[in-house]
């Protein structure tokens, strides 16, 4: 009997633990969907990826949801976003809300995850890598690899559909490894070389531990104890050794390199330079250099190729926009003439196409910040420790800010004849001091390959194209995006 009572008491405690934080938003006076024990509001996402839209409709610009037991305040009010992402970024919303950072292995020192003064130091050290002067320096590399990629189409069989992400990703990898380390990984020609195989392994992160931690946060101490990491250890070791050897080469011969790694090596500091947690204003330690290099590869390879595949998909679905773009490309860049950095930057319609595609299909569907001290915004008190989420998909399709938001209309971004774009309703690269540091690089890389590709080819949907796209819980397409790349009759 005593055992049974003890058992019932344990079950009672466990149930209380599972629902304990769920009064958080009621106390704040914020409405939201009803959470389930342990898993919070996550089952709603599994049921429908339109969950955020449904919440916006029902609760307005602010609502509360739970990632497991952790509260997440969702905000789509532009005035509040201005405060959260820009005005109070340094004082209150400096960091992201990522938890269980140790699970990220060496990536935990990357700019995306580091916090406060350490973030400021690393950000100000690597930002100069992406000035227009630097981008001009890497521009010839980008052009070379774009040409190389388009040439591979000569050997493709006509009338065969292409998995577009798979098609563009070797180009993205070649560009980022060359711009970062001055090496020619040549994955465009040799897609199954060791570098791309290891990178693919690195990108296959385990996500189940997050679900375990979301339901049972205590599990993270166990994972830490056994040194568990969500990234593939063998691939991490491979990259760390590779980067160390690049670093050695760069140190031996500085004159040869003007790449991102050289800039980081030039600012190398020792761990001992960070005394009692007091951060110098600039500089990177060796583990930090390796982490940033890996983060660059992530951004430059996976996210850029996913974004490019969405742009090609939108162009295939909207042949009029594609034709207008091709006409502009033909005028600005006659075939076989070299493309200059300035001309590429100034091709406005190409910018409009990229912006519109990233509005409809933002590669990162949500950004977030952690509130590090209690603050009142628009009459709402947000307690210290509250994670704030911004669903970009909602903002980008909100009829308050966009006319016919479901349509692909690049012209809406035209400087002279476009719509008034609300500055806090559009943020495919995030917003404020913590936005994407690689944005200008990514846009240049995407523009270059689009010009080279559309000079000679057009993209079309085919029987293998899934319309509309269907996404999994991680907001990645369930099926690869398949399109036809056909030669243009000029
Ligand atoms: C089309 C491609 C890309 C997209 C859509 C993209 C999108 C984003 C977004 C949405 C964020 C979060 C911003 C925020 O929280 O406000 C971000 C952060 C970041 N991105 Fe990108 N990104 C891309 C390419 C790149 C590239 C090529 C690099 C590096 C070479 C890069 C490096 C980073 C870094 C380091 C951060 C963290 C910045 C910080 O915390 O200070 N990204 N990116």
Boltz pocket constraint, residues with backbone or C-beta under 6 A from the ligand:
constraints:
  - pocket:
      binder: B
      contacts: [[A, 111], [A, 112], [A, 113], [A, 123], [A, 295], [A, 296], [A, 297], [A, 299], [A, 300], [A, 301], [A, 303], [A, 304], [A, 307], [A, 363], [A, 364], [A, 366], [A, 367], [A, 368], [A, 427], [A, 428], [A, 429], [A, 430], [A, 431], [A, 432], [A, 433], [A, 434], [A, 435], [A, 436], [A, 437], [A, 438], [A, 439], [A, 441], [A, 442], [A, 443]]
      max_distance: 6.0
